[in-house]
Amino acid sequence: MVIIMNNNFNIGKRIHELRLEHGLSQEQLALQSEITPTYLGQIERNLKNPTVHIVEKICSSMNVSLADFFSPATEIKEIDLLSKQILSQITNRTDDEKKIILNIIKQIFQLYDFTK
């Protein structure tokens, strides 16, 4: 069994998603978090990196724990041995190579019905 952790966590995107889920405008969330709307907008667009203290304030104003805030980054998936072998073949490839591989896989699935 292998555990994969997603290291591509986007703080700004996560704050934006949570803000919308809570039905808050940037101004409302900024006011509740005691930061400026401009600063919140910059965080959401990944132009500024907030401190842990600021993230705590933002989370607190939406009643979201830090654990819940970061849970998408630590989402754990179990994969079988064969999937691990496939993954190990592409892990160290460039993004361009991965895109080519993905396109090839998609074409294979289109050409061959694996449900037989």
C-alpha positions in Angstrom: 0.0 0.0 0.0 1.3 3.5 -0.9 0.1 6.8 0.5 0.2 9.8 -1.8 0.0 13.4 -0.5 -0.8 16.4 -2.6 1.9 19.0 -2.2 0.4 21.5 -4.6 -1.8 23.3 -2.0 -2.9 26.8 -3.0 -3.7 28.9 0.0 -5.3 31.7 -2.0 -7.5 29.4 -3.9 -8.6 27.6 -0.8 -9.5 30.9 1.0 -11.4 32.0 -2.1 -13.3 28.7 -2.3 -14.2 28.8 1.5 -15.3 32.4 1.2 -17.7 31.6 -1.6 -19.0 28.5 0.2 -19.7 30.8 3.2 -21.5 33.3 1.0 -19.1 36.1 1.9 -17.7 39.0 -0.1 -14.1 39.9 0.1 -15.1 43.0 2.0 -17.1 41.0 4.6 -14.4 38.4 5.1 -11.7 41.0 5.4 -13.7 43.0 7.9 -14.3 39.8 10.0 -10.6 38.8 9.7 -9.4 42.3 10.6 -7.4 42.7 7.4 -8.0 45.0 4.4 -10.1 43.9 1.4 -7.1 44.7 -0.8 -4.8 42.4 1.2 -7.4 39.6 1.1 -7.7 40.0 -2.7 -3.9 39.8 -3.1 -3.9 36.7 -0.9 -6.7 35.1 -3.0 -4.8 35.9 -6.2 -1.5 34.5 -4.8 0.2 37.9 -5.0 0.8 37.9 -1.2 1.7 35.1 1.1 -0.2 35.4 4.4 1.4 34.5 7.7 0.0 31.6 9.7 -1.5 34.2 12.1 -3.4 35.8 9.2 -4.6 32.4 7.9 -5.8 31.6 11.5 -7.7 34.8 11.6 -9.3 34.2 8.2 -10.2 30.6 9.2 -11.6 31.7 12.6 -13.9 34.2 11.0 -15.4 31.4 8.9 -15.4 28.9 11.8 -13.0 26.7 9.9 -10.2 24.9 11.8 -6.7 25.0 10.4 -6.9 21.2 10.1 -10.0 21.5 7.9 -8.5 24.4 6.0 -5.4 22.3 5.0 -7.2 19.0 4.6 -7.2 19.1 0.8 -3.4 19.4 0.9 -3.2 16.3 3.0 -5.8 14.2 1.3 -4.6 10.7 1.5 -5.3 8.1 -1.2 -4.4 4.4 -1.1 -3.4 2.9 -4.4 -2.7 -0.6 -5.4 0.6 -2.0 -6.4 0.0 -1.9 -10.2 -1.1 1.8 -9.9 2.1 2.4 -7.9 4.2 0.9 -10.7 2.5 3.1 -13.3 2.9 6.2 -11.2 6.6 5.4 -10.6 7.2 5.5 -14.3 5.9 9.0 -14.7 6.9 10.7 -11.4 10.2 12.1 -12.6 9.0 13.2 -16.0 8.6 16.8 -17.1 5.2 18.4 -17.3 5.3 18.3 -21.1 6.2 14.5 -21.0 3.3 13.9 -18.5 0.9 15.7 -20.9 2.0 13.5 -23.8 1.7 10.4 -21.7 -1.8 11.4 -20.5 -2.9 12.0 -24.1 -1.6 8.6 -25.1 -3.5 6.9 -22.3 -6.7 8.8 -23.3 -6.3 7.6 -26.9 -5.8 4.0 -25.7 -9.0 4.2 -23.7 -10.8 5.6 -26.7 -9.6 2.8 -28.9 -9.9 -0.2 -26.6 -12.9 -1.1 -24.5 -11.3 -2.3 -21.2 -14.6 -3.6 -19.9 -14.4 -6.9 -21.9 
